[in-house]
Amino acid sequence: MTQRKSGPICNPYRLSLDQFVKLDGRTLDEILAAVVCDVEPAPALCTQLCEVEWDGTCPHGCPSLLRAAGLV
């Protein structure tokens, strides 16, 4: 029988803030301004490009950009 190593379980869909900003091509401030001004929905930090409520998580368990940035 093999034992599983203890520690956090990695979410293969989760992007870091830096990874998301790099993929998006805008600065974090530009993305946040567009979301807060209701120009576009809140993105989740997800490889599947999910959109969520400001304080939500997507079906893959990835938080919204605002939640990950500690703004909500």
DOGUBA-163700 format. One record per residue: residue number from 1; residue in three letters; x, y, z of N, C-alpha, C in turn. Coordinates in nm, 3 decimals, always signed. Layout:
% residues N
<NUM; 'ALA'; <X; Y; Z>; <X; Y; Z>; <X; Y; Z>>;
...
% end
This chain:
% residues 72
<1; 'MET'; <+0.084; -0.118; +0.000>; <+0.000; +0.000; +0.000>; <+0.089; +0.125; +0.000>>;
<2; 'THR'; <+0.058; +0.219; -0.087>; <+0.136; +0.343; -0.093>; <+0.065; +0.451; -0.014>>;
<3; 'GLN'; <+0.142; +0.535; +0.048>; <+0.085; +0.645; +0.124>; <+0.094; +0.773; +0.044>>;
<4; 'ARG'; <-0.009; +0.852; +0.056>; <-0.011; +0.983; -0.008>; <+0.069; +1.080; +0.078>>;
<5; 'LYS'; <+0.148; +1.162; +0.014>; <+0.223; +1.264; +0.086>; <+0.126; +1.368; +0.138>>;
<6; 'SER'; <+0.148; +1.413; +0.260>; <+0.061; +1.517; +0.313>; <+0.102; +1.652; +0.254>>;
<7; 'GLY'; <+0.006; +1.742; +0.253>; <+0.032; +1.874; +0.199>; <-0.089; +1.921; +0.119>>;
<8; 'PRO'; <-0.083; +2.041; +0.066>; <-0.197; +2.095; -0.007>; <-0.222; +2.017; -0.137>>;
<9; 'ILE'; <-0.348; +2.007; -0.170>; <-0.386; +1.944; -0.296>; <-0.384; +2.052; -0.404>>;
<10; 'CYS'; <-0.312; +2.029; -0.511>; <-0.301; +2.127; -0.619>; <-0.422; +2.122; -0.710>>;
<11; 'ASN'; <-0.468; +2.237; -0.752>; <-0.579; +2.247; -0.846>; <-0.516; +2.268; -0.984>>;
<12; 'PRO'; <-0.530; +2.171; -1.076>; <-0.466; +2.184; -1.207>; <-0.523; +2.297; -1.293>>;
<13; 'TYR'; <-0.639; +2.350; -1.257>; <-0.701; +2.458; -1.333>; <-0.660; +2.596; -1.283>>;
<14; 'ARG'; <-0.607; +2.605; -1.162>; <-0.579; +2.732; -1.096>; <-0.458; +2.803; -1.155>>;
<15; 'LEU'; <-0.477; +2.932; -1.184>; <-0.369; +3.020; -1.227>; <-0.333; +3.113; -1.113>>;
<16; 'SER'; <-0.209; +3.156; -1.106>; <-0.171; +3.260; -1.011>; <-0.214; +3.395; -1.070>>;
<17; 'LEU'; <-0.215; +3.497; -0.986>; <-0.245; +3.631; -1.036>; <-0.149; +3.670; -1.148>>;
<18; 'ASP'; <-0.021; +3.644; -1.127>; <+0.080; +3.678; -1.227>; <+0.057; +3.604; -1.359>>;
<19; 'GLN'; <+0.024; +3.476; -1.351>; <-0.004; +3.398; -1.473>; <-0.124; +3.454; -1.547>>;
<20; 'PHE'; <-0.230; +3.488; -1.472>; <-0.351; +3.541; -1.536>; <-0.324; +3.673; -1.606>>;
<21; 'VAL'; <-0.256; +3.763; -1.538>; <-0.226; +3.895; -1.596>; <-0.141; +3.879; -1.722>>;
<22; 'LYS'; <-0.045; +3.790; -1.717>; <+0.042; +3.767; -1.833>; <-0.041; +3.713; -1.951>>;
<23; 'LEU'; <-0.132; +3.620; -1.924>; <-0.217; +3.565; -2.031>; <-0.313; +3.669; -2.086>>;
<24; 'ASP'; <-0.366; +3.754; -1.996>; <-0.464; +3.854; -2.038>; <-0.400; +3.965; -2.122>>;
<25; 'GLY'; <-0.279; +4.004; -2.088>; <-0.210; +4.108; -2.164>; <-0.232; +4.249; -2.114>>;
<26; 'ARG'; <-0.312; +4.264; -2.008>; <-0.332; +4.396; -1.948>; <-0.271; +4.395; -1.809>>;
<27; 'THR'; <-0.259; +4.513; -1.750>; <-0.212; +4.519; -1.612>; <-0.326; +4.478; -1.519>>;
<28; 'LEU'; <-0.289; +4.444; -1.396>; <-0.390; +4.409; -1.297>; <-0.485; +4.526; -1.274>>;
<29; 'ASP'; <-0.432; +4.647; -1.269>; <-0.517; +4.766; -1.251>; <-0.617; +4.782; -1.365>>;
<30; 'GLU'; <-0.575; +4.757; -1.488>; <-0.666; +4.769; -1.603>; <-0.778; +4.665; -1.595>>;
<31; 'ILE'; <-0.744; +4.544; -1.558>; <-0.845; +4.438; -1.547>; <-0.944; +4.472; -1.435>>;
<32; 'LEU'; <-0.892; +4.512; -1.319>; <-0.977; +4.545; -1.206>; <-1.070; +4.662; -1.238>>;
<33; 'ALA'; <-1.020; +4.763; -1.307>; <-1.103; +4.878; -1.344>; <-1.218; +4.834; -1.435>>;
<34; 'ALA'; <-1.192; +4.748; -1.529>; <-1.296; +4.700; -1.620>; <-1.402; +4.620; -1.545>>;
<35; 'VAL'; <-1.361; +4.542; -1.448>; <-1.455; +4.460; -1.372>; <-1.537; +4.547; -1.276>>;
<36; 'VAL'; <-1.470; +4.634; -1.202>; <-1.538; +4.717; -1.103>; <-1.635; +4.816; -1.170>>;
<37; 'CYS'; <-1.602; +4.863; -1.287>; <-1.690; +4.957; -1.359>; <-1.796; +4.885; -1.441>>;
<38; 'ASP'; <-1.811; +4.754; -1.422>; <-1.911; +4.673; -1.492>; <-1.896; +4.672; -1.643>>;
<39; 'VAL'; <-1.775; +4.692; -1.692>; <-1.749; +4.683; -1.835>; <-1.743; +4.536; -1.876>>;
<40; 'GLU'; <-1.693; +4.452; -1.785>; <-1.684; +4.309; -1.812>; <-1.703; +4.230; -1.683>>;
<41; 'PRO'; <-1.742; +4.103; -1.693>; <-1.760; +4.022; -1.573>; <-1.628; +3.987; -1.506>>;
<42; 'ALA'; <-1.636; +3.944; -1.381>; <-1.516; +3.908; -1.306>; <-1.460; +3.776; -1.357>>;
<43; 'PRO'; <-1.334; +3.774; -1.393>; <-1.273; +3.648; -1.436>; <-1.230; +3.565; -1.315>>;
<44; 'ALA'; <-1.233; +3.434; -1.332>; <-1.176; +3.345; -1.232>; <-1.031; +3.318; -1.273>>;
<45; 'LEU'; <-0.949; +3.287; -1.178>; <-0.810; +3.254; -1.207>; <-0.805; +3.108; -1.251>>;
<46; 'CYS'; <-0.865; +3.082; -1.368>; <-0.887; +2.946; -1.417>; <-0.838; +2.932; -1.561>>;
<47; 'THR'; <-0.778; +2.820; -1.590>; <-0.730; +2.794; -1.725>; <-0.845; +2.781; -1.825>>;
<48; 'GLN'; <-0.968; +2.762; -1.775>; <-1.084; +2.744; -1.862>; <-1.156; +2.877; -1.890>>;
<49; 'LEU'; <-1.098; +2.988; -1.844>; <-1.150; +3.123; -1.868>; <-1.292; +3.142; -1.814>>;
<50; 'CYS'; <-1.318; +3.088; -1.696>; <-1.450; +3.101; -1.633>; <-1.474; +3.244; -1.586>>;
<51; 'GLU'; <-1.601; +3.281; -1.580>; <-1.642; +3.411; -1.526>; <-1.727; +3.383; -1.402>>;
<52; 'VAL'; <-1.710; +3.465; -1.299>; <-1.776; +3.441; -1.170>; <-1.823; +3.572; -1.108>>;
<53; 'GLU'; <-1.897; +3.559; -0.997>; <-1.931; +3.675; -0.915>; <-1.802; +3.726; -0.852>>;
<54; 'TRP'; <-1.801; +3.852; -0.812>; <-1.681; +3.913; -0.756>; <-1.619; +3.830; -0.644>>;
<55; 'ASP'; <-1.703; +3.774; -0.556>; <-1.653; +3.702; -0.440>; <-1.664; +3.550; -0.455>>;
<56; 'GLY'; <-1.686; +3.504; -0.579>; <-1.712; +3.363; -0.602>; <-1.594; +3.281; -0.648>>;
<57; 'THR'; <-1.626; +3.155; -0.672>; <-1.532; +3.061; -0.732>; <-1.602; +2.993; -0.848>>;
<58; 'CYS'; <-1.525; +2.947; -0.943>; <-1.581; +2.881; -1.061>; <-1.607; +2.733; -1.031>>;
<59; 'PRO'; <-1.671; +2.660; -1.123>; <-1.696; +2.518; -1.102>; <-1.569; +2.435; -1.083>>;
<60; 'HIS'; <-1.455; +2.489; -1.125>; <-1.327; +2.419; -1.110>; <-1.259; +2.451; -0.977>>;
<61; 'GLY'; <-1.322; +2.536; -0.896>; <-1.268; +2.570; -0.765>; <-1.172; +2.686; -0.764>>;
<62; 'CYS'; <-1.166; +2.762; -0.873>; <-1.073; +2.876; -0.882>; <-1.144; +3.004; -0.838>>;
<63; 'PRO'; <-1.079; +3.087; -0.758>; <-1.141; +3.210; -0.710>; <-1.144; +3.320; -0.816>>;
<64; 'SER'; <-1.235; +3.416; -0.791>; <-1.236; +3.534; -0.878>; <-1.106; +3.611; -0.860>>;
<65; 'LEU'; <-1.072; +3.690; -0.957>; <-0.952; +3.772; -0.953>; <-0.960; +3.867; -0.832>>;
<66; 'LEU'; <-1.076; +3.926; -0.806>; <-1.091; +4.019; -0.694>; <-1.073; +3.948; -0.561>>;
<67; 'ARG'; <-1.126; +3.828; -0.551>; <-1.113; +3.752; -0.427>; <-0.966; +3.714; -0.404>>;
<68; 'ALA'; <-0.898; +3.669; -0.508>; <-0.758; +3.629; -0.497>; <-0.669; +3.750; -0.463>>;
<69; 'ALA'; <-0.708; +3.868; -0.511>; <-0.630; +3.989; -0.484>; <-0.662; +4.046; -0.346>>;
<70; 'GLY'; <-0.758; +3.986; -0.274>; <-0.793; +4.031; -0.140>; <-0.880; +4.156; -0.137>>;
<71; 'LEU'; <-0.952; +4.181; -0.247>; <-1.035; +4.302; -0.255>; <-1.179; +4.278; -0.213>>;
<72; 'VAL'; <-1.219; +4.154; -0.196>; <-1.354; +4.122; -0.147>; <-1.346; +4.010; -0.045>>;
% end
